[in-house]
Amino acid sequence: MSVNFPAIRPANREYVPPAVPVTESRSVAGATFRRQRGSLAVDASVSLSFNAKPVADWLLIEAAWLDSRCGMDELILPAEIWAPDDAPVLPGLQWRFLPGQPPTRSQDRDLAGRVNISVQLKAVAV
């Protein structure tokens, strides 16, 4: 099942692109050997921060977390998440919440009715 992430533009986005797993070993003589462990790039992640958003936006993000069965189902990320850039093309990977790490919110005393929201997402192989 797929869940649509709310179309809310984040204040900050930190994207880590995927990489093909590689192991490296060194022989007694000092030669280095690198071996590619598969053909699919994995471990892409994105951290999203939403600053001073209305509580209604928090409820939408929390609903997406619950609808995804707490990170078990795929998330479809809207273009607003990546704006003004284009969304990365990740063949064979799906975005998901990190299991056991729900979105978090904090409320500033000066901003009544507004919350700061943090979300961690990871792309997993399917």
SULMOKA-V374272 format. One record per residue. N is the residue number from 1. OMEGA is omega as a letter, one per 30 degrees, with the letter a starting at -180 (NA if undefined). BURIAL is I if it has 16 or more other C-alpha atoms within 10 Angstrom, else O. D_CENTER is the distance of its C-alpha to the mean C-alpha in Angstrom with 2 decimals. Layout:
BEGIN
n:N omega:OMEGA burial:BURIAL d_center:D_CENTER
n:N omega:OMEGA burial:BURIAL d_center:D_CENTER
END
This chain:
BEGIN
n:1 omega:l burial:O d_center:17.59
n:2 omega:l burial:O d_center:14.97
n:3 omega:l burial:I d_center:13.76
n:4 omega:l burial:O d_center:13.40
n:5 omega:a burial:I d_center:10.93
n:6 omega:a burial:I d_center:13.42
n:7 omega:l burial:O d_center:14.49
n:8 omega:a burial:I d_center:14.23
n:9 omega:a burial:I d_center:13.98
n:10 omega:l burial:I d_center:12.19
n:11 omega:a burial:O d_center:14.61
n:12 omega:l burial:O d_center:12.41
n:13 omega:l burial:I d_center:9.37
n:14 omega:a burial:O d_center:8.88
n:15 omega:l burial:O d_center:7.81
n:16 omega:a burial:O d_center:9.04
n:17 omega:l burial:O d_center:10.68
n:18 omega:l burial:I d_center:11.67
n:19 omega:l burial:O d_center:15.15
n:20 omega:a burial:O d_center:17.96
n:21 omega:l burial:O d_center:18.98
n:22 omega:l burial:O d_center:22.30
n:23 omega:a burial:O d_center:24.81
n:24 omega:l burial:O d_center:27.52
n:25 omega:a burial:O d_center:30.92
n:26 omega:l burial:O d_center:34.05
n:27 omega:l burial:O d_center:37.59
n:28 omega:a burial:O d_center:40.49
n:29 omega:l burial:O d_center:41.86
n:30 omega:l burial:O d_center:38.73
n:31 omega:l burial:O d_center:37.31
n:32 omega:l burial:O d_center:33.54
n:33 omega:l burial:O d_center:32.10
n:34 omega:a burial:O d_center:28.59
n:35 omega:l burial:O d_center:27.52
n:36 omega:a burial:O d_center:24.62
n:37 omega:l burial:O d_center:23.22
n:38 omega:a burial:O d_center:22.35
n:39 omega:a burial:O d_center:21.65
n:40 omega:l burial:O d_center:17.98
n:41 omega:a burial:I d_center:15.38
n:42 omega:l burial:I d_center:12.64
n:43 omega:l burial:O d_center:10.05
n:44 omega:l burial:I d_center:7.70
n:45 omega:l burial:I d_center:4.62
n:46 omega:l burial:I d_center:3.62
n:47 omega:a burial:O d_center:5.50
n:48 omega:l burial:I d_center:7.32
n:49 omega:l burial:I d_center:10.98
n:50 omega:a burial:I d_center:13.49
n:51 omega:l burial:I d_center:17.05
n:52 omega:l burial:I d_center:20.17
n:53 omega:l burial:I d_center:18.97
n:54 omega:l burial:O d_center:21.40
n:55 omega:l burial:I d_center:21.17
n:56 omega:l burial:O d_center:20.97
n:57 omega:l burial:I d_center:17.46
n:58 omega:a burial:I d_center:16.49
n:59 omega:l burial:O d_center:18.26
n:60 omega:a burial:O d_center:16.37
n:61 omega:l burial:I d_center:12.90
n:62 omega:l burial:I d_center:14.68
n:63 omega:l burial:I d_center:16.29
n:64 omega:l burial:I d_center:13.16
n:65 omega:a burial:I d_center:12.21
n:66 omega:l burial:O d_center:15.83
n:67 omega:l burial:I d_center:16.17
n:68 omega:a burial:I d_center:13.46
n:69 omega:l burial:O d_center:15.76
n:70 omega:l burial:I d_center:13.59
n:71 omega:a burial:I d_center:10.71
n:72 omega:a burial:I d_center:13.25
n:73 omega:a burial:I d_center:13.01
n:74 omega:l burial:I d_center:11.10
n:75 omega:l burial:I d_center:9.32
n:76 omega:a burial:O d_center:10.92
n:77 omega:l burial:I d_center:9.38
n:78 omega:a burial:O d_center:12.50
n:79 omega:a burial:O d_center:13.91
n:80 omega:l burial:O d_center:13.91
n:81 omega:a burial:I d_center:10.24
n:82 omega:a burial:O d_center:11.36
n:83 omega:g burial:O d_center:14.93
n:84 omega:l burial:O d_center:17.22
n:85 omega:l burial:O d_center:15.78
n:86 omega:l burial:O d_center:15.35
n:87 omega:l burial:O d_center:12.27
n:88 omega:l burial:O d_center:12.01
n:89 omega:a burial:O d_center:13.96
n:90 omega:a burial:I d_center:12.62
n:91 omega:l burial:O d_center:15.60
n:92 omega:a burial:O d_center:15.47
n:93 omega:l burial:I d_center:11.72
n:94 omega:l burial:I d_center:9.85
n:95 omega:l burial:I d_center:6.36
n:96 omega:l burial:I d_center:6.58
n:97 omega:l burial:I d_center:6.42
n:98 omega:l burial:I d_center:7.65
n:99 omega:l burial:O d_center:11.33
n:100 omega:l burial:O d_center:13.56
n:101 omega:a burial:O d_center:11.23
n:102 omega:l burial:I d_center:11.58
n:103 omega:a burial:I d_center:10.76
n:104 omega:l burial:O d_center:13.54
n:105 omega:l burial:I d_center:16.15
n:106 omega:a burial:O d_center:19.09
n:107 omega:l burial:I d_center:22.16
n:108 omega:a burial:O d_center:24.38
n:109 omega:a burial:O d_center:28.08
n:110 omega:a burial:O d_center:28.90
n:111 omega:a burial:O d_center:26.54
n:112 omega:l burial:O d_center:27.93
n:113 omega:l burial:O d_center:25.88
n:114 omega:a burial:I d_center:22.74
n:115 omega:l burial:I d_center:19.68
n:116 omega:a burial:I d_center:16.92
n:117 omega:l burial:I d_center:13.50
n:118 omega:a burial:I d_center:10.51
n:119 omega:l burial:I d_center:7.14
n:120 omega:l burial:I d_center:4.75
n:121 omega:l burial:I d_center:2.01
n:122 omega:l burial:I d_center:4.19
n:123 omega:a burial:I d_center:6.71
n:124 omega:l burial:I d_center:10.00
n:125 omega:l burial:O d_center:13.51
n:126 omega:NA burial:O d_center:15.65
END
